[in-house]
């Protein structure tokens, strides 16, 4: 770990490491659920966890962050970076990563800024979560790990990061898997109202636009996330152990500031940073993605209903396919790990 980490940050990381160890001990007796390997949606009907944890979490300075990440698979294998969404963490991929590692891939799963053991190197850095800043965190991680190119796969915030990198830095991206399609933010478009049912599904971004909402998230980090999990994935019967394993990541001191900035920025209620203006202007043109891509939807997604992919198919100019996974909700890789891993392996062959 870098010596740049100050004492409070070091104490936070030490406490997080102890927490991870406790999770490993608590669940070390759990066996991998074979049904989730054989049936793409088997884990949807299963309340318990299959893989207990990622084991050791590594730390590396990258850009403005000290990033915590899990790594598995052969070091010389083709690289896959798995990007999680909100309010989730790297454990969305706890069953995907072993499948890809067994297939010969080097799998890297980073905590996004504000989550888990990822911390800002300086407390004075704006806790910005605009899309280009978050995407550049992944580029910085690749640079720090000396990775020239990777397959990027994600959902929610992670899908957006994969799309942004593929659109702006295609030389760093071999291919992508993106849940819910092409989801690059356009601030001008975001000013236009959606149909009431769609606005209702995004209620929390309006809540976060208020100081009451910020205070509510601070006071109720875990309960808030549990509400979102249930709304986003109404068919996913996760248990308390599964939720609590991820919820530990919300104890990150940067969490509330990062989450609130993300949603306020989307509604043009919080400014981004000038150094990212050039990237946001390019993203506002909805640039096409020129690398191979698979988009994937769960047909039980409570916040982003599944589609046939036709609305954004023209945004992908290389080989492209769209998949729908029956019974899966918004946290698609954790609910249907085999289907997600299969999509990564398939797009790698394009």
C-alpha positions in Angstrom: 0.0 0.0 0.0 1.2 3.5 -0.8 2.9 5.5 2.0 0.7 8.4 0.7 -2.3 7.0 2.7 -2.7 9.1 5.8 -3.5 7.7 9.3 -7.3 7.9 9.2 -7.3 6.3 5.7 -4.9 3.6 6.9 -7.1 2.9 9.9 -10.1 2.6 7.6 -8.3 0.1 5.4 -7.1 -1.9 8.4 -10.7 -2.1 9.7 -12.0 -3.1 6.2 -9.4 -5.8 6.1 -10.5 -7.2 9.4 -14.1 -7.1 8.2 -13.2 -9.0 5.1 -11.4 -11.6 7.2 -14.5 -12.0 9.4 -16.6 -12.6 6.3 -14.2 -15.2 5.1 -14.3 -17.0 8.4 -18.0 -16.8 8.7 -18.6 -18.3 5.3 -15.6 -20.5 4.7 -17.7 -23.6 5.0 -20.1 -22.6 2.2 -19.7 -24.7 -1.0 -20.1 -23.2 -4.4 -23.7 -23.8 -5.6 -23.4 -26.1 -8.5 -26.8 -25.1 -9.8 -25.6 -21.6 -10.6 -22.9 -23.1 -12.8 -25.4 -25.2 -14.8 -28.4 -22.9 -15.0 -28.0 -19.2 -15.9 -30.8 -18.1 -13.6 -30.4 -20.8 -10.9 -29.0 -18.3 -8.4 -32.1 -16.1 -8.7 -34.1 -18.7 -6.8 -31.4 -19.3 -4.2 -31.3 -17.3 -1.0 -27.8 -18.2 0.1 -24.4 -17.4 -1.3 -22.3 -19.8 -3.3 -18.8 -18.3 -3.1 -18.1 -16.8 0.2 -15.6 -14.0 -0.7 -12.9 -12.9 -3.0 -10.2 -13.6 -0.4 -7.4 -11.0 -0.4 -8.2 -7.5 -1.6 -5.2 -5.8 -3.2 -4.6 -2.0 -3.1 -2.8 0.2 -5.6 -2.4 3.9 -6.2 -4.1 4.9 -9.5 -4.9 8.4 -10.5 -6.5 10.3 -7.6 -7.4 7.1 -5.8 -5.9 4.2 -3.8 -8.1 1.4 -5.4 -9.1 -1.8 -3.8 -9.5 -4.7 -6.2 -9.9 -8.4 -6.3 -7.9 -10.4 -8.8 -8.1 -14.1 -9.9 -7.0 -16.3 -12.8 -3.7 -16.6 -14.6 -1.6 -13.4 -14.6 -0.8 -13.9 -18.3 -4.4 -14.5 -19.4 -6.5 -12.0 -21.4 -7.7 -9.4 -19.0 -11.4 -8.9 -18.0 -12.3 -6.0 -15.8 -15.7 -6.4 -14.1 -17.4 -3.1 -13.0 -20.1 -3.0 -10.4 -23.0 -0.6 -9.9 -24.8 1.2 -7.1 -25.8 0.3 -4.4 -23.7 -2.8 -4.8 -20.0 -3.7 -4.7 -17.4 -6.2 -6.1 -19.4 -9.1 -4.6 -21.8 -8.8 -7.6 -19.1 -10.8 -9.4 -18.1 -13.3 -6.6 -19.5 -16.1 -8.8 -18.7 -14.7 -12.2 -15.0 -14.3 -11.5 -14.2 -18.0 -10.8 -16.0 -19.0 -14.0 -13.9 -16.6 -16.0 -10.7 -17.5 -14.2 -11.3 -21.2 -14.8 -11.7 -20.3 -18.5 -8.2 -18.7 -18.5 -8.9 -15.1 -18.0 -7.1 -12.7 -15.6 -10.1 -11.2 -13.8 -9.9 -7.8 -12.0 -12.8 -6.5 -10.0 -12.3 -3.0 -8.6 -14.3 -1.2 -5.9 -15.5 2.0 -7.6 -14.7 5.3 -5.9 -16.5 5.7 -2.6 -17.0 2.0 -2.1 -15.1 -0.7 -0.2 -11.5 0.0 0.4 -11.1 2.5 -2.5 -10.2 5.9 -1.1 -9.2 9.3 -2.4 -5.5 9.9 -1.9 -6.3 13.4 -0.7 -9.3 14.5 1.3 -9.2 17.8 -0.6 -10.0 16.1 -3.9 -13.6 16.8 -5.0 -15.6 13.7 -4.5 -16.7 13.8 -8.1 -18.7 11.0 -9.6 -19.4 12.3 -13.1 -19.2 9.6 -15.7 -15.9 10.6 -17.3 -14.2 10.9 -14.0 -15.4 7.4 -12.9 -14.4 6.0 -16.3 -10.9 7.4 -16.0 -10.5 5.6 -12.7 -10.5 2.4 -14.7 -8.0 3.7 -17.2 -5.8 4.8 -14.3 -6.1 1.3 -12.7 -5.1 -0.3 -16.1 -2.1 2.1 -16.3 -1.0 1.3 -12.7 -1.3 -2.5 -13.4 0.4 -2.0 -16.8 -2.6 -3.4 -18.7 -2.8 -2.0 -22.3 -6.2 -3.5 -23.2 -9.0 -5.3 -21.4 -12.5 -6.7 -21.9 -14.8 -4.5 -19.9 -18.1 -5.8 -18.5 -20.5 -4.1 -16.2 -24.0 -3.2 -15.1 -25.5 0.1 -13.8 -22.6 2.5 -13.1 -20.3 -0.2 -14.4 -22.2 -0.4 -17.8 -21.8 3.3 -18.1 -18.1 3.1 -17.4 -17.6 0.4 -20.0 -19.6 2.3 -22.6 -17.7 5.6 -21.9 -14.3 3.9 -22.2 -15.3 2.0 -25.3 -16.5 5.2 -26.9 -13.6 7.5 -25.9 -10.7 5.2 -25.5 -11.4 2.2 -27.8 -7.7 1.3 -28.0 -7.9 0.3 -24.3 -11.0 -1.8 -24.7 -11.0 -5.2 -26.6 -14.8 -5.6 -26.2 -17.6 -4.9 -23.8 -20.6 -6.5 -22.1 -23.0 -3.8 -21.0 -26.2 -4.6 -19.0 -29.1 -2.4 -20.2 -27.4 -1.3 -23.4 -25.9 2.0 -24.3 -26.3 4.1 -21.2 -24.0 7.2 -21.7 -25.4 10.2 -19.8 -26.4 13.3 -21.7 -27.1 16.2 -19.4 -29.3 18.1 -21.8 -31.5 15.0 -22.4 -31.6 14.4 -18.7 -33.4 17.7 -18.3 -36.4 16.4 -20.2 -39.1 14.6 -18.1 -39.8 10.9 -18.5 -43.2 9.1 -18.3 -44.4 9.0 -14.7 -43.7 5.3 -14.2 -40.1 5.8 -15.3 -39.7 8.8 -13.1 -41.1 6.7 -10.2 -38.4 4.1 -10.7 -35.7 6.8 -10.4 -37.2 8.3 -7.2 -34.0 8.2 -5.3 -32.1 10.6 -7.6 -34.7 13.2 -6.8 -34.4 12.4 -3.1 -30.6 12.9 -3.3 -31.1 16.3 -4.9 -32.1 17.6 -1.5 -30.1 18.0 1.7 -32.7 15.9 3.4 -31.9 13.1 1.0 -28.2 13.4 1.6 -28.8 13.2 5.4 -31.1 10.3 4.8 -28.5 8.3 3.0 -25.9 9.1 5.6 -28.2 7.9 8.4 -29.5 4.9 6.6 -26.8 3.6 4.3 -27.7 -0.1 4.6 -31.5 0.1 4.9 -31.6 2.4 2.0 -29.6 0.0 -0.2 -31.8 -2.9 0.9 -34.9 -1.1 -0.3 -33.2 -0.5 -3.7 -32.1 -4.1 -4.0 -35.6 -5.3 -3.5 -37.1 -2.8 -5.9 -34.4 -3.4 -8.6 -34.6 -7.2 -8.4 -38.0 -8.3 -7.2 -37.4 -12.0 -8.0 -33.9 -12.1 -6.3 -34.3 -13.9 -3.0 -31.0 -12.7 -1.4 -30.4 -13.4 2.2 -29.1 -11.2 5.0 -25.6 -12.7 4.7 -25.4 -11.9 1.0 -26.6 -8.3 1.7 -24.4 -7.7 4.7 -21.3 -8.9 2.8 -21.8 -6.1 0.3 -23.2 -3.5 2.7 -19.8 -3.3 4.5 -18.6 -1.4 1.4 -21.0 1.4 2.2 -19.1 2.2 5.4 -16.5 3.9 3.2 -16.2 7.5 4.4 -16.4 8.8 0.8 -19.6 6.9 0.0 -22.3 9.4 0.6 -20.4 12.3 -1.1 -19.7 10.2 -4.2 -23.2 8.8 -4.5 -24.9 12.2 -4.0 -22.6 13.9 -6.5 -23.3 11.3 -9.1 -27.1 11.8 -9.1 -27.0 15.5 -8.6 -24.5 15.8 -11.5 -26.9 13.8 -13.7 -29.6 16.4 -13.0 -27.3 19.3 -13.6 -27.6 20.2 -9.9 -23.9 19.8 -9.2 -21.0 20.8 -11.3 -18.4 18.5 -12.7 -14.7 19.5 -12.9 -13.3 21.5 -15.8 -10.6 18.9 -16.7 -13.4 16.6 -17.7 -15.3 19.0 -19.9 -13.6 17.9 -23.1 -14.7 14.3 -22.5 -18.3 15.2 -21.5 -18.7 17.3 -24.7 -17.7 14.3 -26.8 -20.1 12.1 -24.8 -22.9 14.5 -25.3 -22.8 13.7 -29.0 -23.6 10.1 -28.2 -20.5 8.6 -30.0 -20.7 5.2 -31.4 -18.9 2.3 -29.9 -16.6 0.6 -32.4 -15.5 -2.5 -30.4 -17.4 -5.8 -30.3 -20.2 -5.7 -27.8 -23.0 -7.7 -26.2 -25.8 -6.0 -24.3 -27.7 -8.0 -21.8 -30.9 -7.5 -19.9 -32.7 -9.3 -17.2 -36.4 -9.6 -17.8 -37.2 -9.0 -14.1 -35.4 -5.7 -13.8 -37.4 -3.4 -11.6 -35.7 -0.1 -12.6 -34.7 -0.6 -16.2 -37.1 -2.9 -18.1 -35.7 -5.3 -20.6 -35.8 -4.4 -24.3 -34.9 -6.1 -27.5 -31.9 -3.9 -27.9 -33.2 -2.3 -31.1 -33.3 1.3 -29.7 -29.5 1.5 -29.4 -28.3 -1.2 -31.7 -26.9 1.4 -34.1 -24.6 2.7 -31.4 -22.5 -0.5 -31.8 -20.8 -0.6 -35.1 -18.7 -3.7 -34.7 -20.0 -7.2 -34.1 -22.9 -6.9 -31.7 -25.5 -9.1 -30.0 -28.3 -8.6 -27.5 -29.3 -11.2 -24.8 -32.2 -11.4 -22.4 -31.8 -13.5 -19.2 -35.1 -14.8 -17.8 -35.8 -14.1 -14.1 -32.8 -11.8 -13.6 -33.1 -8.3 -12.2 -30.9 -5.3 -12.1 -27.9 -6.9 -10.4 -27.6 -9.3 -13.3 -24.1 -10.8 -12.7 -24.9 -11.8 -9.1 -28.4 -13.1 -10.0 -27.3 -15.0 -13.1 -23.5 -15.4 -12.9 -23.2 -18.1 -15.6 -25.2 -16.1 -18.1 -23.0 -13.0 -17.5 -19.8 -15.0 -17.7 -21.0 -16.7 -20.9 -21.6 -13.2 -22.4 -18.0 -12.2 -21.6 -16.6 -15.4 -23.1 -18.7 -15.0 -26.2 -17.8 -11.3 -26.8 -14.1 -12.2 -26.4 -14.4 -14.5 -29.4 -15.8 -11.8 -31.7 
